[in-house]
């Protein structure tokens, strides 16, 4: 690298998630709560959160894609920060329209419909 140059982050770069830094993970069908009587939120347990972190950290790039999200995912960290993801099928994206492949298009649907 030439003197004075710094590596800039590419639009398609993704930032891995450290499982130990997570406080909780919320899965929603809508970005915001629409009805105070019908809660559309599921908190993921440790095993489900680990699955998600592993899938995200190993996800391969799909390039730019646009879609209407099926799920919204909010990861809350122990330091008070939060990352929000949009998911449709096996495609996931964070802060722009650069998509990554989770490799499984049914897991989150099954998780959503599963009653505990």
DRENMI-916022 format. One line per 2 residues: for each residue x, y, z of N, C-alpha, C. Coordinates in pm, 1 decimal. Layout:
X Y Z X Y Z X Y Z  ...
This chain:
85.5 -117.5 0.0 0.0 0.0 0.0 89.9 123.6 0.0  58.5 220.6 -78.7 138.4 342.1 -87.9 124.6 424.0 38.8
223.3 505.2 63.1 225.4 589.1 182.5 102.9 680.6 185.4  33.8 684.4 298.0 -81.8 772.4 312.8 -212.9 709.8 270.4
-208.5 591.4 208.2 -332.6 526.3 167.8 -388.5 445.3 283.7  -517.5 445.0 292.5 -584.1 361.1 391.9 -683.6 272.0 319.4
-705.6 157.5 375.1 -801.9 66.3 314.8 -942.1 115.2 348.4  -1022.4 135.8 247.8 -1160.3 179.0 270.9 -1251.5 57.9 267.3
-1357.9 67.2 340.4 -1454.2 -42.5 345.2 -1539.9 -39.8 218.2  -1549.7 -152.6 153.8 -1630.8 -166.3 33.8 -1778.5 -175.5 73.0
-1866.1 -136.4 -15.6 -2009.7 -144.0 8.2 -2052.1 -287.7 36.8  -1984.8 -383.6 -25.9 -2020.6 -523.8 -11.1 -1955.2 -593.8 107.2
-1872.2 -522.6 182.6 -1809.2 -584.4 299.8 -1913.5 -605.5 408.0  -1898.9 -715.4 479.8 -1988.6 -738.0 592.6 -1905.9 -750.2 718.5
-1963.0 -706.5 825.6 -1895.7 -709.6 954.1 -1945.4 -832.2 1030.5  -1854.9 -922.2 1066.7 -1892.6 -1041.5 1140.8 -1949.5 -1006.1 1277.5
-2019.3 -1100.7 1335.5 -2082.6 -1083.6 1466.0 -2013.9 -1177.0 1563.7  -1981.5 -1124.9 1679.9 -1923.1 -1206.5 1786.1 -2035.9 -1251.4 1878.6
-2058.4 -1381.2 1886.0 -2168.8 -1437.7 1963.8 -2163.5 -1394.3 2110.3  -2045.9 -1392.0 2169.6 -2031.6 -1357.6 2311.3 -2070.9 -1212.6 2341.0
-2073.8 -1127.0 2239.0 -2106.4 -985.6 2258.3 -2256.6 -958.2 2253.8  -2336.3 -1059.7 2217.7 -2480.9 -1041.1 2200.9 -2554.1 -1046.0 2334.6
-2644.7 -950.7 2353.0 -2734.4 -951.4 2469.2 -2860.8 -1029.6 2434.8  -2926.9 -991.1 2323.3 -3044.7 -1065.2 2276.8 -3068.2 -1039.4 2128.5
-3149.6 -1128.0 2068.7 -3181.2 -1119.4 1925.9 -3332.3 -1124.2 1911.0  -3388.1 -1026.1 1840.4 -3532.8 -1018.1 1816.0 -3561.5 -1047.5 1669.6
-3661.0 -1130.4 1646.4 -3710.1 -1159.3 1511.8 -3850.7 -1101.5 1502.0  -3875.6 -1022.1 1397.5 -4006.0 -957.8 1377.3 -4056.1 -982.5 1235.4
-4188.9 -979.0 1221.1 -4249.6 -986.8 1088.3 -4260.0 -848.3 1025.4  -4256.6 -745.5 1106.4 -4266.6 -607.0 1058.8 -4157.3 -526.0 1127.4
-4115.8 -419.5 1063.3 -4009.3 -338.8 1120.9 -4052.1 -279.0 1255.2  -4175.2 -235.8 1264.0 -4224.5 -172.4 1385.6 -4348.7 -245.4 1434.7
-4375.0 -235.3 1561.6 -4495.1 -294.2 1620.6 -4616.2 -217.6 1568.4  -4707.3 -286.6 1499.3 -4823.1 -221.7 1438.9 -4944.8 -221.2 1530.2
-4953.2 -320.7 1618.2 -5072.5 -338.9 1700.1 -5027.6 -374.2 1841.3  -5073.1 -298.2 1940.2 -5028.9 -322.4 2077.4 -5086.2 -451.7 2134.6
-5190.0 -506.9 2072.8 -5249.5 -630.2 2122.3 -5192.1 -754.9 2055.6  -5131.2 -738.0 1940.4 -5076.7 -851.0 1865.6 -4924.9 -834.9 1854.7
-4853.3 -894.8 1947.5 -4708.1 -881.8 1950.4 -4647.1 -963.4 1836.1  -4570.3 -897.5 1752.4 -4510.5 -966.0 1637.2 -4359.7 -979.4 1655.4
-4319.5 -1028.3 1770.9 -4179.1 -1036.8 1806.6 -4149.6 -1171.5 1870.2  -4034.6 -1228.7 1835.6 -3985.2 -1349.5 1901.7 -3842.1 -1323.5 1943.7
-3811.7 -1356.3 2068.0 -3673.4 -1350.5 2113.7 -3609.8 -1486.3 2085.4  -3495.4 -1484.3 2020.6 -3427.6 -1608.5 1989.4 -3351.1 -1658.4 2111.5
-3349.7 -1790.1 2130.0 -3272.9 -1847.7 2239.8 -3125.7 -1858.8 2196.5  -3041.7 -1910.9 2284.4 -2898.5 -1918.8 2256.8 -2863.9 -2002.2 2134.9
-2928.8 -2116.2 2119.9 -2903.6 -2204.0 2005.5 -2946.3 -2137.7 1874.4  -3061.2 -2071.8 1875.0 -3110.9 -2003.8 1755.1 -3021.4 -1885.4 1719.6
-2976.5 -1811.8 1820.9 -2885.9 -1698.7 1797.7 -2753.4 -1746.9 1740.4  -2702.0 -1857.9 1792.3 -2576.6 -1914.9 1741.5 -2592.5 -1955.2 1595.3
-2706.2 -2018.4 1559.7 -2731.1 -2057.0 1421.1 -2722.2 -1932.8 1331.7  -2790.0 -1826.7 1373.4 -2794.7 -1704.6 1294.5 -2655.9 -1642.2 1279.5
-2581.6 -1633.1 1388.5 -2446.9 -1575.1 1383.6 -2357.7 -1657.7 1292.2  -2363.6 -1790.6 1303.4 -2283.6 -1877.2 1215.5 -2320.6 -1856.3 1069.1
-2451.3 -1848.3 1041.0 -2496.5 -1828.3 902.4 -2448.6 -1693.7 849.0  -2461.7 -1587.5 929.3 -2419.7 -1454.4 885.6 -2267.9 -1450.7 864.4
-2192.4 -1498.9 960.4 -2046.7 -1492.6 951.3 -1992.2 -1572.5 832.5  -2064.4 -1676.1 788.7 -2020.5 -1759.2 676.8 -2093.5 -1730.1 545.9
-2183.6 -1632.6 546.6 -2265.2 -1602.5 428.6 -2179.6 -1550.4 313.6  -2212.1 -1598.0 195.1 -2145.0 -1554.1 72.6 -2224.1 -1440.6 8.8
-2153.4 -1353.3 -56.4 -2214.2 -1237.2 -120.5 -2301.8 -1276.1 -238.9  -2417.5 -1209.9 -251.2 -2506.6 -1225.9 -366.0 -2509.8 -1100.5 -452.0
-2437.3 -999.5 -412.2 -2439.4 -873.2 -485.3 -2561.5 -790.3 -445.6  -2592.4 -693.4 -526.9 -2705.2 -603.8 -500.5 -2836.3 -676.2 -529.2
-2932.2 -664.3 -438.6 -3066.0 -718.1 -463.0 -3167.7 -633.7 -385.9  -3285.5 -626.8 -440.4 -3392.7 -553.6 -373.1 -3510.0 -648.0 -351.0
-3574.2 -632.3 -237.7 -3689.9 -714.6 -204.8 -3766.3 -652.9 -89.2  -3885.8 -700.5 -69.9 -3964.8 -662.6 47.1 -3930.0 -763.0 156.0
-3881.1 -717.0 271.0 -3840.0 -810.3 376.0 -3956.2 -894.0 429.1  -3926.8 -1020.5 454.1 -4020.3 -1110.7 520.4 -4002.8 -1099.5 671.4
-3878.1 -1079.7 713.3 -3845.2 -1066.3 854.7 -3750.1 -950.2 876.9  -3759.2 -893.5 996.3 -3664.6 -793.4 1044.1 -3595.1 -856.2 1163.8
-3466.3 -841.3 1171.3 -3388.4 -900.1 1278.7 -3310.7 -789.1 1347.1  -3322.7 -779.3 1478.6 -3247.7 -680.2 1556.0 -3158.2 -754.4 1653.9
-3030.5 -729.1 1643.9 -2934.6 -788.4 1737.1 -2890.7 -677.9 1832.6  -2920.0 -699.0 1959.1 -2883.0 -604.3 2064.4 -2757.0 -656.9 2132.4
-2657.8 -569.8 2145.8 -2530.4 -610.4 2203.2 -2517.7 -562.5 2347.9  -2430.1 -627.5 2419.7 -2409.2 -596.8 2561.8 -2359.5 -454.4 2583.8
-2295.5 -396.3 2482.1 -2245.5 -259.0 2495.2 -2353.3 -153.7 2465.5  -2478.0 -199.9 2439.5 -2588.8 -108.0 2413.5 -2612.0 -79.5 2265.7
-2525.0 -124.9 2178.6 -2543.4 -101.1 2034.9 -2641.4 -203.0 1977.0  -2684.4 -175.8 1854.3 -2783.4 -260.8 1787.9 -2753.8 -264.6 1639.0
-2771.3 -382.4 1578.9 -2762.2 -397.1 1433.7 -2894.3 -453.2 1384.3  -2943.7 -398.4 1272.6 -3072.1 -440.0 1217.6 -3051.0 -499.7 1078.9
-3116.7 -613.3 1055.4 -3106.0 -685.0 929.1 -3244.3 -704.7 868.5  -3249.2 -713.5 735.3 -3372.1 -742.5 662.4 -3351.5 -875.3 590.9
-3452.3 -963.1 600.9 -3439.1 -1097.8 546.6 -3557.9 -1130.7 458.1  -3530.3 -1196.7 345.2 -3633.4 -1251.1 259.2 -3580.6 -1383.2 206.1
-3644.4 -1493.7 247.2 -3594.4 -1624.8 206.6 -3457.8 -1647.7 267.3  -3360.5 -1677.4 181.4 -3226.6 -1698.6 232.8 -3136.0 -1578.2 210.5
-3193.0 -1467.0 165.2 -3115.9 -1344.6 144.8 -3128.1 -1253.7 266.8  -3014.2 -1200.9 308.3 -3010.2 -1111.0 422.8 -2925.7 -989.6 386.1
-2968.6 -874.0 432.8 -2890.8 -752.1 411.0 -2901.8 -664.6 535.2  -2801.3 -578.4 551.6 -2797.7 -497.3 672.4 -2825.6 -350.5 642.2
-2725.8 -273.3 606.5 -2744.6 -128.8 597.4 -2764.0 -76.4 455.0  -2758.2 -164.8 356.1 -2777.8 -121.8 217.4 -2843.1 -236.8 141.7
-2842.0 -235.3 10.9 -2905.6 -341.2 -68.6 -2807.5 -449.5 -111.5  -2694.2 -459.1 -46.2 -2596.9 -563.8 -75.5 -2637.2 -688.1 1.9
-2670.8 -796.4 -69.3 -2727.3 -917.5 -8.4 -2622.7 -1025.9 14.6  -2653.0 -1107.3 113.0 -2571.5 -1224.1 144.5 -2664.3 -1344.0 155.9
-2609.7 -1461.3 128.3 -2687.3 -1585.0 124.0 -2673.1 -1661.4 255.3  -2785.9 -1676.3 328.1 -2785.6 -1751.9 453.9 -2775.4 -1902.2 430.7
-2808.5 -1946.9 310.0 -2798.1 -2088.1 278.1 -2917.3 -2171.4 321.6  -3018.2 -2109.3 379.2 -3137.6 -2182.6 424.7 -3255.7 -2087.0 415.9
-3353.9 -2122.0 334.2 -3468.1 -2031.9 318.2 -3589.1 -2072.5 401.5  -3579.7 -2181.0 478.4 -3694.5 -2227.5 556.5 -3679.2 -2211.8 707.3
-3556.2 -2203.8 756.9 -3532.9 -2205.3 901.3 -3609.5 -2094.9 974.8  -3599.7 -1971.7 927.6 -3665.6 -1861.3 997.6 -3817.5 -1871.7 989.2
-3870.4 -1918.2 874.9 -4014.6 -1940.0 863.9 -4060.1 -2044.3 965.8  -3984.8 -2152.9 977.1 -4018.6 -2258.3 1073.2 -4005.9 -2206.6 1216.3
-3904.3 -2128.1 1240.4 -3884.2 -2070.2 1372.8 -4000.8 -1978.2 1409.4  -4047.0 -1900.3 1312.5 -4156.7 -1806.4 1336.6 -4285.4 -1879.3 1371.0
-4315.3 -1986.5 1299.6 -4441.4 -2057.2 1319.1 -4435.2 -2157.1 1434.8  -4314.6 -2186.6 1483.1 -4297.3 -2281.7 1594.1 -4352.5 -2221.9 1723.2
-4431.6 -2300.8 1794.4 -4483.5 -2257.6 1923.9 -4403.5 -2326.3 2032.1  -4362.8 -2245.9 2130.0 -4282.0 -2302.9 2238.6 -4361.8 -2308.0 2365.6
